[in-house]
Structures are given as structure tokens and as C-alpha cells.
Amino acid sequence: ETYKREVARSFPPTEHFSVAFLAKRCRSERIEGEPPGQRNVIIRFPSYEAARNWYHSDLYADAKALRMSASTSVQTIVEGV
């Protein structure tokens, strides 16, 4: 239930930062190594700086706190994807 609240709170900040979800809840297959989790989400931002600004923004802070309390994850910003 907490994670569902996080998802709902994540949309206004993502709209503000003009992001596009490229993959979420998609089928995946482990080819090598151990994955950090069972779910992958790929989000495209207009720029590397926009991704950093979103993650550290006050707009995303509540949703991020909910996500962190309900799950564990690995968050990575990759330039040029």
C-alpha cells in the first residue's frame, strides 16, 4: 500500500521535469550476474542535469521517502541513454 502511494505521488514531479517512462513492469531476463531486484524502470529525462534535479527536488522528496520506506532499490543516472 505504501508503494502504491509512492507511485501516485511520483507523477506530478515527473510531469514537472518532462520525463518519459521507457520501461516499467516489463518482462526481463537475467543473462549474467545477480540483478539488484525484480523490477526495472527506465526513465528518460531531457538531460543528465534534469535527472539529478528531479531526484534531489522538493517535488519528489515525499514520493522518494515513501519509496525508500517500502522498498530497496538501486538508482542510477546514465548520461546519453
Backbone atoms as SQL, in Angstrom:
CREATE TABLE atoms (id INTEGER PRIMARY KEY, chain TEXT, resi INTEGER, resn TEXT, atom TEXT, x REAL, y REAL, z REAL);
INSERT INTO atoms VALUES
  (1, 'A', 1, 'GLU', 'N', 0.825, -1.204, 0.000),
  (2, 'A', 1, 'GLU', 'CA', 0.000, 0.000, 0.000),
  (3, 'A', 1, 'GLU', 'C', 0.866, 1.264, 0.000),
  (4, 'A', 2, 'THR', 'N', 1.956, 1.238, 0.755),
  (5, 'A', 2, 'THR', 'CA', 2.854, 2.398, 0.788),
  (6, 'A', 2, 'THR', 'C', 3.445, 2.640, -0.590),
  (7, 'A', 3, 'TYR', 'N', 3.847, 1.575, -1.262),
  (8, 'A', 3, 'TYR', 'CA', 4.445, 1.717, -2.585),
  (9, 'A', 3, 'TYR', 'C', 3.439, 2.284, -3.585),
  (10, 'A', 4, 'LYS', 'N', 2.174, 1.899, -3.469),
  (11, 'A', 4, 'LYS', 'CA', 1.139, 2.452, -4.350),
  (12, 'A', 4, 'LYS', 'C', 0.999, 3.956, -4.139),
  (13, 'A', 5, 'ARG', 'N', 1.115, 4.404, -2.890),
  (14, 'A', 5, 'ARG', 'CA', 1.064, 5.850, -2.608),
  (15, 'A', 5, 'ARG', 'C', 2.269, 6.549, -3.226),
  (16, 'A', 6, 'GLU', 'N', 3.422, 5.890, -3.192),
  (17, 'A', 6, 'GLU', 'CA', 4.631, 6.478, -3.794),
  (18, 'A', 6, 'GLU', 'C', 4.435, 6.668, -5.284),
  (19, 'A', 7, 'VAL', 'N', 3.899, 5.660, -5.939),
  (20, 'A', 7, 'VAL', 'CA', 3.687, 5.739, -7.383),
  (21, 'A', 7, 'VAL', 'C', 2.762, 6.914, -7.709),
  (22, 'A', 8, 'ALA', 'N', 1.692, 7.064, -6.965),
  (23, 'A', 8, 'ALA', 'CA', 0.751, 8.166, -7.198),
  (24, 'A', 8, 'ALA', 'C', 1.416, 9.522, -6.987),
  (25, 'A', 9, 'ARG', 'N', 2.293, 9.626, -5.999),
  (26, 'A', 9, 'ARG', 'CA', 2.968, 10.903, -5.727),
  (27, 'A', 9, 'ARG', 'C', 4.118, 11.175, -6.690),
  (28, 'A', 10, 'SER', 'N', 4.555, 10.179, -7.405),
  (29, 'A', 10, 'SER', 'CA', 5.676, 10.356, -8.332),
  (30, 'A', 10, 'SER', 'C', 5.272, 11.061, -9.623),
  (31, 'A', 11, 'PHE', 'N', 4.017, 10.963, -10.016),
  (32, 'A', 11, 'PHE', 'CA', 3.628, 11.508, -11.307),
  (33, 'A', 11, 'PHE', 'C', 3.718, 13.026, -11.406),
  (34, 'A', 12, 'PRO', 'N', 3.250, 13.816, -10.449),
  (35, 'A', 12, 'PRO', 'CA', 3.415, 15.274, -10.598),
  (36, 'A', 12, 'PRO', 'C', 4.875, 15.710, -10.772),
  (37, 'A', 13, 'PRO', 'N', 5.828, 15.184, -9.984),
  (38, 'A', 13, 'PRO', 'CA', 7.219, 15.588, -10.215),
  (39, 'A', 13, 'PRO', 'C', 7.754, 15.154, -11.576),
  (40, 'A', 14, 'THR', 'N', 7.366, 13.982, -12.056),
  (41, 'A', 14, 'THR', 'CA', 7.866, 13.545, -13.349),
  (42, 'A', 14, 'THR', 'C', 7.292, 14.404, -14.469),
  (43, 'A', 15, 'GLU', 'N', 6.054, 14.814, -14.342),
  (44, 'A', 15, 'GLU', 'CA', 5.465, 15.713, -15.341),
  (45, 'A', 15, 'GLU', 'C', 6.178, 17.054, -15.323),
  (46, 'A', 16, 'HIS', 'N', 6.491, 17.564, -14.137),
  (47, 'A', 16, 'HIS', 'CA', 7.187, 18.848, -13.996),
  (48, 'A', 16, 'HIS', 'C', 8.555, 18.816, -14.682),
  (49, 'A', 17, 'PHE', 'N', 9.254, 17.680, -14.609),
  (50, 'A', 17, 'PHE', 'CA', 10.588, 17.572, -15.182),
  (51, 'A', 17, 'PHE', 'C', 10.587, 16.973, -16.594),
  (52, 'A', 18, 'SER', 'N', 9.416, 16.850, -17.226),
  (53, 'A', 18, 'SER', 'CA', 9.273, 16.394, -18.620),
  (54, 'A', 18, 'SER', 'C', 9.952, 15.050, -18.880),
  (55, 'A', 19, 'VAL', 'N', 9.640, 14.074, -18.055),
  (56, 'A', 19, 'VAL', 'CA', 10.255, 12.753, -18.227),
  (57, 'A', 19, 'VAL', 'C', 9.328, 11.836, -19.015),
  (58, 'A', 20, 'ALA', 'N', 9.914, 10.782, -19.536),
  (59, 'A', 20, 'ALA', 'CA', 9.154, 9.746, -20.232),
  (60, 'A', 20, 'ALA', 'C', 9.574, 8.397, -19.670),
  (61, 'A', 21, 'PHE', 'N', 8.615, 7.583, -19.278),
  (62, 'A', 21, 'PHE', 'CA', 8.899, 6.233, -18.814),
  (63, 'A', 21, 'PHE', 'C', 9.084, 5.348, -20.045),
  (64, 'A', 22, 'LEU', 'N', 10.286, 4.800, -20.198),
  (65, 'A', 22, 'LEU', 'CA', 10.581, 3.943, -21.344),
  (66, 'A', 22, 'LEU', 'C', 10.289, 2.483, -21.048),
  (67, 'A', 23, 'ALA', 'N', 10.441, 2.088, -19.798),
  (68, 'A', 23, 'ALA', 'CA', 10.155, 0.709, -19.405),
  (69, 'A', 23, 'ALA', 'C', 9.780, 0.679, -17.943),
  (70, 'A', 24, 'LYS', 'N', 8.733, -0.030, -17.621),
  (71, 'A', 24, 'LYS', 'CA', 8.357, -0.304, -16.240),
  (72, 'A', 24, 'LYS', 'C', 7.467, -1.528, -16.244),
  (73, 'A', 25, 'ARG', 'N', 7.702, -2.397, -15.278),
  (74, 'A', 25, 'ARG', 'CA', 6.972, -3.664, -15.189),
  (75, 'A', 25, 'ARG', 'C', 7.029, -4.469, -16.483),
  (76, 'A', 26, 'CYS', 'N', 8.148, -4.368, -17.188),
  (77, 'A', 26, 'CYS', 'CA', 8.320, -5.109, -18.438),
  (78, 'A', 26, 'CYS', 'C', 8.997, -6.444, -18.171),
  (79, 'A', 27, 'ARG', 'N', 8.778, -7.371, -19.052),
  (80, 'A', 27, 'ARG', 'CA', 9.436, -8.665, -18.960),
  (81, 'A', 27, 'ARG', 'C', 10.940, -8.467, -19.102),
  (82, 'A', 28, 'SER', 'N', 11.709, -9.178, -18.289),
  (83, 'A', 28, 'SER', 'CA', 13.161, -9.121, -18.387),
  (84, 'A', 28, 'SER', 'C', 13.736, -10.497, -18.099),
  (85, 'A', 29, 'GLU', 'N', 14.963, -10.694, -18.519),
  (86, 'A', 29, 'GLU', 'CA', 15.633, -11.974, -18.324),
  (87, 'A', 29, 'GLU', 'C', 17.061, -11.711, -17.867),
  (88, 'A', 30, 'ARG', 'N', 17.457, -12.361, -16.796),
  (89, 'A', 30, 'ARG', 'CA', 18.823, -12.222, -16.300),
  (90, 'A', 30, 'ARG', 'C', 19.722, -13.045, -17.204),
  (91, 'A', 31, 'ILE', 'N', 20.716, -12.405, -17.789),
  (92, 'A', 31, 'ILE', 'CA', 21.658, -13.075, -18.672),
  (93, 'A', 31, 'ILE', 'C', 22.955, -13.374, -17.933),
  (94, 'A', 32, 'GLU', 'N', 23.451, -12.395, -17.170),
  (95, 'A', 32, 'GLU', 'CA', 24.681, -12.565, -16.400),
  (96, 'A', 32, 'GLU', 'C', 24.537, -11.854, -15.067),
  (97, 'A', 33, 'GLY', 'N', 25.112, -12.409, -14.022),
  (98, 'A', 33, 'GLY', 'CA', 25.153, -11.765, -12.717),
  (99, 'A', 33, 'GLY', 'C', 23.815, -11.757, -12.004),
  (100, 'A', 34, 'GLU', 'N', 23.854, -11.228, -10.811),
  (101, 'A', 34, 'GLU', 'CA', 22.657, -11.123, -9.984),
  (102, 'A', 34, 'GLU', 'C', 22.033, -9.744, -10.137),
  (103, 'A', 35, 'PRO', 'N', 20.766, -9.669, -10.501),
  (104, 'A', 35, 'PRO', 'CA', 20.106, -8.366, -10.611),
  (105, 'A', 35, 'PRO', 'C', 19.870, -7.777, -9.219),
  (106, 'A', 36, 'PRO', 'N', 19.835, -6.454, -9.120),
  (107, 'A', 36, 'PRO', 'CA', 19.607, -5.829, -7.817),
  (108, 'A', 36, 'PRO', 'C', 18.172, -5.971, -7.327),
  (109, 'A', 37, 'GLY', 'N', 17.256, -6.369, -8.180),
  (110, 'A', 37, 'GLY', 'CA', 15.865, -6.511, -7.782),
  (111, 'A', 37, 'GLY', 'C', 15.074, -7.242, -8.841),
  (112, 'A', 38, 'GLN', 'N', 13.766, -7.246, -8.675),
  (113, 'A', 38, 'GLN', 'CA', 12.891, -7.956, -9.603),
  (114, 'A', 38, 'GLN', 'C', 12.191, -7.024, -10.576),
  (115, 'A', 39, 'ARG', 'N', 12.399, -5.738, -10.410),
  (116, 'A', 39, 'ARG', 'CA', 11.689, -4.772, -11.233),
  (117, 'A', 39, 'ARG', 'C', 12.683, -3.769, -11.793),
  (118, 'A', 40, 'ASN', 'N', 12.531, -3.442, -13.058),
  (119, 'A', 40, 'ASN', 'CA', 13.362, -2.431, -13.694),
  (120, 'A', 40, 'ASN', 'C', 12.472, -1.316, -14.213),
  (121, 'A', 41, 'VAL', 'N', 12.898, -0.096, -14.000),
  (122, 'A', 41, 'VAL', 'CA', 12.202, 1.060, -14.542),
  (123, 'A', 41, 'VAL', 'C', 13.256, 1.918, -15.227),
  (124, 'A', 42, 'ILE', 'N', 12.997, 2.282, -16.475),
  (125, 'A', 42, 'ILE', 'CA', 13.898, 3.161, -17.212),
  (126, 'A', 42, 'ILE', 'C', 13.127, 4.433, -17.526),
  (127, 'A', 43, 'ILE', 'N', 13.695, 5.550, -17.086),
  (128, 'A', 43, 'ILE', 'CA', 13.052, 6.852, -17.263),
  (129, 'A', 43, 'ILE', 'C', 13.983, 7.735, -18.087),
  (130, 'A', 44, 'ARG', 'N', 13.471, 8.364, -19.132),
  (131, 'A', 44, 'ARG', 'CA', 14.262, 9.296, -19.943),
  (132, 'A', 44, 'ARG', 'C', 13.990, 10.725, -19.475),
  (133, 'A', 45, 'PHE', 'N', 15.060, 11.448, -19.228),
  (134, 'A', 45, 'PHE', 'CA', 14.985, 12.859, -18.851),
  (135, 'A', 45, 'PHE', 'C', 15.540, 13.700, -19.990),
  (136, 'A', 46, 'PRO', 'N', 15.176, 14.966, -20.061),
  (137, 'A', 46, 'PRO', 'CA', 15.712, 15.829, -21.118),
  (138, 'A', 46, 'PRO', 'C', 17.235, 15.969, -21.068),
  (139, 'A', 47, 'SER', 'N', 17.811, 15.811, -19.878),
  (140, 'A', 47, 'SER', 'CA', 19.260, 15.947, -19.732),
  (141, 'A', 47, 'SER', 'C', 19.708, 15.256, -18.448),
  (142, 'A', 48, 'TYR', 'N', 21.002, 15.064, -18.338),
  (143, 'A', 48, 'TYR', 'CA', 21.596, 14.493, -17.125),
  (144, 'A', 48, 'TYR', 'C', 21.275, 15.374, -15.924),
  (145, 'A', 49, 'GLU', 'N', 21.410, 16.684, -16.120),
  (146, 'A', 49, 'GLU', 'CA', 21.130, 17.632, -15.040),
  (147, 'A', 49, 'GLU', 'C', 19.673, 17.582, -14.616),
  (148, 'A', 50, 'ALA', 'N', 18.766, 17.402, -15.569),
  (149, 'A', 50, 'ALA', 'CA', 17.340, 17.313, -15.233),
  (150, 'A', 50, 'ALA', 'C', 17.066, 16.090, -14.369),
  (151, 'A', 51, 'ALA', 'N', 17.738, 14.975, -14.649),
  (152, 'A', 51, 'ALA', 'CA', 17.566, 13.765, -13.839),
  (153, 'A', 51, 'ALA', 'C', 18.050, 14.016, -12.412),
  (154, 'A', 52, 'ARG', 'N', 19.212, 14.639, -12.267),
  (155, 'A', 52, 'ARG', 'CA', 19.727, 14.956, -10.927),
  (156, 'A', 52, 'ARG', 'C', 18.809, 15.932, -10.201),
  (157, 'A', 53, 'ASN', 'N', 18.341, 16.937, -10.918),
  (158, 'A', 53, 'ASN', 'CA', 17.448, 17.933, -10.308),
  (159, 'A', 53, 'ASN', 'C', 16.146, 17.293, -9.839),
  (160, 'A', 54, 'TRP', 'N', 15.605, 16.377, -10.640),
  (161, 'A', 54, 'TRP', 'CA', 14.385, 15.667, -10.248),
  (162, 'A', 54, 'TRP', 'C', 14.627, 14.860, -8.984),
  (163, 'A', 55, 'TYR', 'N', 15.684, 14.059, -8.958),
  (164, 'A', 55, 'TYR', 'CA', 15.947, 13.174, -7.822),
  (165, 'A', 55, 'TYR', 'C', 16.129, 13.962, -6.526),
  (166, 'A', 56, 'HIS', 'N', 16.772, 15.103, -6.599),
  (167, 'A', 56, 'HIS', 'CA', 17.060, 15.903, -5.407),
  (168, 'A', 56, 'HIS', 'C', 16.015, 16.991, -5.145),
  (169, 'A', 57, 'SER', 'N', 14.944, 17.021, -5.919),
  (170, 'A', 57, 'SER', 'CA', 13.960, 18.099, -5.805),
  (171, 'A', 57, 'SER', 'C', 13.032, 17.930, -4.604),
  (172, 'A', 58, 'ASP', 'N', 12.519, 19.055, -4.148),
  (173, 'A', 58, 'ASP', 'CA', 11.482, 19.050, -3.113),
  (174, 'A', 58, 'ASP', 'C', 10.204, 18.412, -3.636),
  (175, 'A', 59, 'LEU', 'N', 9.943, 18.543, -4.939),
  (176, 'A', 59, 'LEU', 'CA', 8.735, 17.959, -5.526),
  (177, 'A', 59, 'LEU', 'C', 8.734, 16.433, -5.422),
  (178, 'A', 60, 'TYR', 'N', 9.899, 15.813, -5.524),
  (179, 'A', 60, 'TYR', 'CA', 9.990, 14.359, -5.481),
  (180, 'A', 60, 'TYR', 'C', 10.271, 13.838, -4.069),
  (181, 'A', 61, 'ALA', 'N', 10.587, 14.679, -3.134),
  (182, 'A', 61, 'ALA', 'CA', 11.025, 14.251, -1.798),
  (183, 'A', 61, 'ALA', 'C', 10.015, 13.349, -1.089),
  (184, 'A', 62, 'ASP', 'N', 8.737, 13.685, -1.105),
  (185, 'A', 62, 'ASP', 'CA', 7.730, 12.865, -0.418),
  (186, 'A', 62, 'ASP', 'C', 7.612, 11.484, -1.057),
  (187, 'A', 63, 'ALA', 'N', 7.538, 11.452, -2.377),
  (188, 'A', 63, 'ALA', 'CA', 7.432, 10.165, -3.076),
  (189, 'A', 63, 'ALA', 'C', 8.694, 9.334, -2.851),
  (190, 'A', 64, 'LYS', 'N', 9.854, 9.967, -2.870),
  (191, 'A', 64, 'LYS', 'CA', 11.105, 9.246, -2.653),
  (192, 'A', 64, 'LYS', 'C', 11.141, 8.652, -1.252),
  (193, 'A', 65, 'ALA', 'N', 10.702, 9.409, -0.264),
  (194, 'A', 65, 'ALA', 'CA', 10.680, 8.900, 1.114),
  (195, 'A', 65, 'ALA', 'C', 9.750, 7.698, 1.237),
  (196, 'A', 66, 'LEU', 'N', 8.599, 7.758, 0.594),
  (197, 'A', 66, 'LEU', 'CA', 7.678, 6.615, 0.606),
  (198, 'A', 66, 'LEU', 'C', 8.308, 5.399, -0.066),
  (199, 'A', 67, 'ARG', 'N', 8.936, 5.610, -1.235),
  (200, 'A', 67, 'ARG', 'CA', 9.576, 4.508, -1.948),
  (201, 'A', 67, 'ARG', 'C', 10.657, 3.874, -1.091),
  (202, 'A', 68, 'MET', 'N', 11.460, 4.687, -0.452),
  (203, 'A', 68, 'MET', 'CA', 12.549, 4.174, 0.365),
  (204, 'A', 68, 'MET', 'C', 12.045, 3.421, 1.593),
  (205, 'A', 69, 'SER', 'N', 10.879, 3.800, 2.100),
  (206, 'A', 69, 'SER', 'CA', 10.331, 3.113, 3.266),
  (207, 'A', 69, 'SER', 'C', 9.648, 1.790, 2.893),
  (208, 'A', 70, 'ALA', 'N', 9.278, 1.646, 1.618),
  (209, 'A', 70, 'ALA', 'CA', 8.520, 0.473, 1.197),
  (210, 'A', 70, 'ALA', 'C', 9.336, -0.508, 0.366),
  (211, 'A', 71, 'SER', 'N', 10.553, -0.134, -0.024),
  (212, 'A', 71, 'SER', 'CA', 11.321, -0.996, -0.917),
  (213, 'A', 71, 'SER', 'C', 12.802, -0.685, -0.822),
  (214, 'A', 72, 'THR', 'N', 13.593, -1.538, -1.416),
  (215, 'A', 72, 'THR', 'CA', 15.009, -1.255, -1.599),
  (216, 'A', 72, 'THR', 'C', 15.247, -1.179, -3.097),
  (217, 'A', 73, 'SER', 'N', 16.201, -0.341, -3.493),
  (218, 'A', 73, 'SER', 'CA', 16.423, -0.172, -4.935),
  (219, 'A', 73, 'SER', 'C', 17.836, 0.308, -5.201),
  (220, 'A', 74, 'VAL', 'N', 18.178, 0.263, -6.452),
  (221, 'A', 74, 'VAL', 'CA', 19.415, 0.857, -6.956),
  (222, 'A', 74, 'VAL', 'C', 18.992, 1.916, -7.949),
  (223, 'A', 75, 'GLN', 'N', 19.400, 3.142, -7.717),
  (224, 'A', 75, 'GLN', 'CA', 19.057, 4.252, -8.602),
  (225, 'A', 75, 'GLN', 'C', 20.335, 4.686, -9.322),
  (226, 'A', 76, 'THR', 'N', 20.299, 4.738, -10.640),
  (227, 'A', 76, 'THR', 'CA', 21.466, 5.105, -11.431),
  (228, 'A', 76, 'THR', 'C', 21.076, 6.111, -12.489),
  (229, 'A', 77, 'ILE', 'N', 21.843, 7.169, -12.609),
  (230, 'A', 77, 'ILE', 'CA', 21.648, 8.137, -13.683),
  (231, 'A', 77, 'ILE', 'C', 22.731, 7.863, -14.706),
  (232, 'A', 78, 'VAL', 'N', 22.319, 7.649, -15.970),
  (233, 'A', 78, 'VAL', 'CA', 23.255, 7.328, -17.037),
  (234, 'A', 78, 'VAL', 'C', 23.107, 8.388, -18.131),
  (235, 'A', 79, 'GLU', 'N', 24.183, 9.055, -18.439),
  (236, 'A', 79, 'GLU', 'CA', 24.135, 10.081, -19.487),
  (237, 'A', 79, 'GLU', 'C', 24.160, 9.442, -20.865),
  (238, 'A', 80, 'GLY', 'N', 23.364, 9.998, -21.762),
  (239, 'A', 80, 'GLY', 'CA', 23.411, 9.585, -23.151),
  (240, 'A', 80, 'GLY', 'C', 22.515, 8.427, -23.525),
  (241, 'A', 81, 'VAL', 'N', 21.642, 8.004, -22.659),
  (242, 'A', 81, 'VAL', 'CA', 20.753, 6.893, -22.983),
  (243, 'A', 81, 'VAL', 'C', 19.455, 7.438, -23.519);
